[in-house]
């Protein structure tokens, strides 16, 4: 699987985990040069508190477009630190 924004591969892995229709990429699969920490957080009733990244490619910054669970609930521990995407980022095979 690949996560792509403006023809730039943000993450690529054969080891994504699918939860609720979202592909979660392992941290080692990220091209970290495109990621910027965000202070934004949301809460999922069963996964816990999600933290976010902004993604910046070719001068375009898409805010809070990638999220991960640094301290997930026990039920979601298998996706700890894995990153999922939405908004303008396309996830494709």
C-alpha positions as CSV (number, residue, x, y, z in Angstrom):
1,X,0.0,0.0,0.0
2,X,1.1,3.6,-0.6
3,X,-0.1,6.9,0.8
4,X,0.3,9.6,-1.8
5,X,-0.1,13.4,-1.9
6,X,0.6,15.3,-5.2
7,X,2.4,12.3,-6.6
8,X,4.8,12.1,-3.6
9,X,4.8,8.8,-1.6
10,X,4.4,9.7,2.0
11,X,4.4,6.0,3.2
12,X,4.7,2.6,1.6
13,X,4.3,-0.8,3.2
14,X,3.2,-4.4,2.5
15,X,2.4,-4.6,6.3
16,X,-0.5,-2.1,6.8
17,X,-3.1,-2.9,9.4
18,X,-6.8,-2.2,8.4
19,X,-9.0,-0.9,11.1
20,X,-12.5,0.5,10.3
21,X,-11.5,0.7,6.6
22,X,-8.3,2.7,7.2
23,X,-4.9,1.4,6.4
24,X,-2.5,2.0,9.3
25,X,1.1,2.2,8.1
26,X,4.0,1.2,10.4
27,X,6.1,4.1,11.6
28,X,9.2,2.8,9.7
29,X,7.3,3.1,6.4
30,X,6.9,6.9,6.6
31,X,9.0,9.4,4.6
32,X,9.4,11.6,7.7
33,X,10.7,14.6,5.8
34,X,7.0,15.4,4.8
35,X,5.6,15.1,8.3
36,X,5.2,17.9,10.9
37,X,3.8,17.3,14.4
38,X,0.4,18.8,15.2
39,X,-1.0,19.7,18.6
40,X,-4.5,18.5,17.4
41,X,-6.0,15.4,19.1
42,X,-9.2,13.5,18.9
43,X,-10.7,10.7,21.0
44,X,-12.1,7.4,19.8
45,X,-14.2,5.6,22.4
46,X,-12.4,2.3,21.8
47,X,-9.0,3.2,20.4
48,X,-8.1,6.1,22.7
49,X,-6.6,9.5,22.0
50,X,-5.2,10.1,18.5
51,X,-2.4,12.5,17.8
52,X,-2.0,14.1,14.4
53,X,0.6,15.2,11.8
54,X,0.4,17.9,9.2
55,X,1.8,16.9,5.8
56,X,3.8,19.3,3.6
57,X,4.6,18.5,0.0
58,X,5.8,21.0,-2.6
59,X,4.9,23.9,-0.5
60,X,1.3,22.6,0.1
61,X,0.5,21.9,3.8
62,X,-2.4,19.7,4.6
63,X,-3.2,20.1,8.3
64,X,-4.1,17.2,10.5
65,X,-4.2,14.7,7.6
66,X,-2.4,11.9,9.3
67,X,-3.2,10.4,12.7
68,X,-1.8,7.8,15.1
69,X,-2.3,6.4,18.6
70,X,0.8,6.8,20.7
71,X,-0.9,5.3,23.8
72,X,-3.9,3.3,22.5
73,X,-6.3,1.3,24.5
74,X,-5.6,-2.4,25.1
75,X,-8.0,-3.3,22.3
76,X,-6.1,-1.1,19.8
77,X,-2.6,-1.8,21.0
78,X,-1.8,-3.5,17.7
79,X,-1.9,-0.1,15.9
80,X,0.3,1.7,18.4
81,X,2.2,4.4,16.5
82,X,0.9,3.3,13.1
83,X,-0.2,6.1,10.9
84,X,-3.5,6.5,8.9
85,X,-4.4,9.2,6.4
86,X,-7.4,11.1,5.2
87,X,-8.3,14.4,3.4
88,X,-6.2,14.9,0.2
89,X,-4.0,11.9,0.8
90,X,-4.8,8.9,-1.4
91,X,-4.1,5.4,-0.1
92,X,-3.7,2.9,-3.0
93,X,-2.2,-0.5,-3.8
